[in-house]
């Protein structure tokens, strides 16, 4: 038995918009204290996206599939790296003043008030 599933472009756009709106509503209701654990969870999901993109890229047979797989890996890796950087910066805000943690480059120079 061979089952083929196909969706039209309008249904795909509808599902994409519905998922985007649902994500916006859900994330908008998350308290500020839970943003760091939420970012860690999303980094895990982006890692899965990278693995899936690599799998798709390795099994690609046409140039179009290779290009899509390449961009899937590239965008997934960028999201994961950016998520880890943001999580690191957010966790640095919770460090006590007694610990010596490297500060970001932009925090080294403070602007003096002109009087």
N, C-alpha and C positions, 0 to 999 in steps of 0.2 A: 504494500500500500504506500503510495507516494502522495504526500500532502504538500501542496505549495501554498504559501501564505504571501500575499502581496497587498500592499496598501498604496493608496493614491497619495499624491503629493499634498493635497489639501488635508488629508487625515494625518499625515506625518507632521505638517506644520501645526495643526491643532493640538496634537499630543505634545509637541515641543513647547508650545505656548502654555498649555495647561501645566506641564511639569515646571516650567519657569515660574509661573504665577504661584503654584503651590510651594515651591522652594522659597520664594520671596516672603510669602506669608509665614511659613514655618520659621525661617531664620529671623524674621523681624520680631518674633515673640520670644526669642531666646534671651535670657538675662545676661548681662555683661559678664558675670562671674563664670558662665559656662562657655564662653567663646573659645578659651584655650583648649579645653577638652574636645570641643567641636572641631577645631582646626586640626587637632591630632587625628581625629577620626577621618576627616576629609583627606588628610595626607595618606592615610592607609588606602582609601578608595583610589586616589591618584596613582598609587603604586600598582594597584590592580589594573588600572587603565594602561600603564606603561607595559606591564607584562602581556596584556591582551594585544596591545599594539605591536609588540615584538613578535608575538605568535602570528598575528595577521601578516606582518611584514615578511616573516620567514616562509609563509605559505602562499605569498602573492605570486601569481603567474603572469599577470599583465602589467604594463607600465602604470596604468591607472591605479591598480591595486597597490603597487609599490609606493606610489606617491601618497596615497591615502594612508597607508601603513606608516610611512616616514613621518607624516604630519601628526598622526596619532601618537607616535612615540615622542616626537618633539614637544608637542603641546602638553602631553601627560607629564613628561619630565620637567617641563617648565613650571607647571602647576605644583608638582610635588616639591621642587626646590624652593619656589616662592612661599609655599605653605610652611615649610620647615623654617625658613628665614623669619617669617612673621611670627611663628610660634616661639622661636628663640627670643625675639624682641619682646614678645608679650611676657614670657617667663622672666626675662631680665627685669621687668618692672616690679616683680614680686621679690626680688633679692633684697636681703637686708643690707644696710650700709656697711656692715662689718666684712662682708665677703668681697673679694676682689675679682670682679667679673669685667672682662673687656667691654668697654663702651663703644658704641658705633662711632664712625668717623665724624658724623655731623654733630655729635654731642661734645666733642673735644673743645671746640672754639665757641665761647659764649660771646654774644654781642654786648658791647658796653653801651650804656645809655649816654647819649650826647646831651649835655646840659647847658 
